[in-house]
Amino acid sequence: MCLRTLQRRVKRLEAGEKPRPSPFARWYGSFDAWVESQILPSIERGELDGADIIVVVAALRRWEEDGLWAMA
């Protein structure tokens, strides 16, 4: 096996081990940026119920932190 071929294989293996960014990180830069740009303004406008959305945001944050989104 050629050295370059081996280097490419190692690079692919290393890239596969890196955690992929969550959809929140890809779309908004971070989970907190999503909350600040989408959720909080919607609560202030009365589009979302503050009490209910806290539960939803907490579940989504856990989903993002645990990496469960990658298994979906």
C-alpha positions in Angstrom: 0.0 0.0 0.0 1.3 3.4 -1.0 2.0 6.0 1.8 -0.4 8.5 0.2 -3.2 6.0 0.2 -2.6 5.2 3.8 -2.6 8.9 4.7 -5.9 9.4 2.9 -7.4 6.4 4.8 -6.2 7.8 8.2 -7.6 11.3 7.3 -11.0 9.7 6.5 -11.0 7.7 9.8 -10.0 10.8 11.8 -12.7 12.9 10.1 -15.3 10.2 10.9 -14.5 10.4 14.6 -15.1 14.1 14.9 -18.5 15.0 16.3 -20.8 16.5 13.6 -22.4 19.8 14.5 -26.0 19.6 15.4 -28.6 21.2 13.1 -28.9 24.1 15.6 -25.1 24.7 15.3 -25.2 24.5 11.5 -28.3 26.7 11.0 -27.8 29.3 13.8 -24.2 28.9 15.0 -25.2 27.5 18.4 -28.2 26.3 20.3 -28.2 29.5 22.4 -28.2 31.6 19.3 -31.3 29.8 18.1 -33.0 30.4 21.4 -32.1 34.1 21.3 -33.0 34.7 17.7 -36.1 32.5 17.4 -37.6 31.4 20.7 -37.3 34.5 22.9 -38.8 36.9 20.3 -41.7 34.5 19.7 -42.4 34.4 23.4 -42.3 38.2 23.6 -44.8 38.4 20.6 -47.1 35.9 22.3 -46.7 33.3 19.6 -45.3 30.7 22.1 -46.3 30.0 25.6 -43.3 30.7 27.9 -44.2 27.9 30.3 -44.6 25.2 27.7 -41.7 26.2 25.5 -39.3 25.9 28.4 -39.9 22.2 28.6 -39.5 21.8 24.8 -36.3 23.9 24.7 -34.9 21.8 27.6 -35.6 18.6 25.8 -34.1 19.9 22.6 -31.0 21.1 24.5 -30.5 17.6 26.0 -31.0 16.1 22.5 -28.3 18.4 21.1 -25.8 18.0 24.0 -26.2 14.2 24.1 -25.8 13.9 20.3 -29.0 12.0 20.0 -29.9 14.1 16.9 -27.2 12.1 15.0 -29.1 8.9 15.6 -32.4 10.2 14.3 
